[in-house]
Amino acid sequence: MPITLRDVAEQAQVSVRTVSNVVAGYTHVSERTRLRVQAAIEELDYRPNLVARTLRTGRTGVLALVVPEIDVPYFAELAREVIDAAAELGYRVMVDQTGHDHERERRLLTGADRTMLFDGVLFSPLVTPGELAEMEPSRSMPLVLLGEHDFDGRYDHVAIDNVQAAHDATAHLIARGRTRVAAIGTQPDEDYTTPRQRTLGYERALHEAGLTPDRELLRPAAHYRRADGYDAASALLTLPQPPDAIFCYSDLLAMGAMRAVFDAGARVPDDVAVIGIDDIEEGQYTHPSLSTVSLDTPFIARQAVGRIAERISDPDTPAIEVTAPHTLVERESTTSTT
């Protein structure tokens, strides 16, 4: 005979309701009790009947993580952390990407896509602040926003202090004696919050150091990929007064920029120091290794999953904003070898 909730409850010496709450991922079960129930589940090899649970509760035990591009290392690493955090609460995760499609993002955010078969959405959209303000959130779909958006009290929001992160990266370059600090990653054709905030932090650090921002040193990037960083840095290096440092709005941009410096016959960091944001694993193994602002991805994932579980349990809980910590990681790309 198949193992039932009652069998698990007897093994763990708790009520059937408590076992059901643990399986459903409810957050109001104590950690000690949760561990005891999970141990009983493993010992008895209990397998919940997901179809029956869905029919009974209207819940699937599945969360959706929606990102712009799954092949970007930062989002791949975020997905791994979200999957691990969700598993601890009894959820599985479906990962999807929007491919920068604003209409697809709108349909997901507003609940217009009725084919969604999950209990809640963790969403890192690229919609502009104006688009987000105009949207009416779905009343039936619990939602947590990830990324740098302006918190308006409607959606739970987990993000970093993007202005401060960019400030710290730029200030680090200035502290290393660099005076012509360029930046790669603006997106003037889009009103996205991330590049806007990172530009603000970059310019704030320059002003604090008594340096005047030079429009010629502020370069756009259509996407935050290596090729975009390479093209922007190549153009910067042809200026009559090229930069002696480059702050890139992502690690992938920074990796492309370092290759451009090499191809121009210059050296990183001796001629041009380079720093990024994200702290993807690949940056530890580039040559030179990449200085970066490390985002606490595990923290972001745990907070986001915890908030979505809370919202699933209590849809009327007030929305909050959680700010994740960040750390500047100094490596070879900003540390002179001479």
Buried (B, 14 or more C-beta within 10 A) or exposed (E): EEBBBEBBBBBBEBEBEBBBBBBBBBBEBEEEBBEBBBEBBEEBEBEBEBEEBBEEEEBBBBBBBBBBBBEBBBBBBBBBBBBBBBEBBBBEBBBBBBEBEBEBBBBBBBBEEEEBEBBBBBBBBBBBBEBBEEBEBBEEBBBBBBBBBEBEEBBBBBBBBBBBBBBBBBBBBBEBEBEBBBBBBBBEEBEBBBBBBBBBBBBBBBEEBEBEBBEBBBBBBEBBBBBBBBBBBBBBBEEEEBBBBBBBBBBBBBBBBBBBBEEBEBBBBEBBBBBBBBBBEEBEEBEBBBBBBBBBBBBBBBBBBBBBBBBBBEEEEEBBBBBBEBEBBBBBBBEEEE
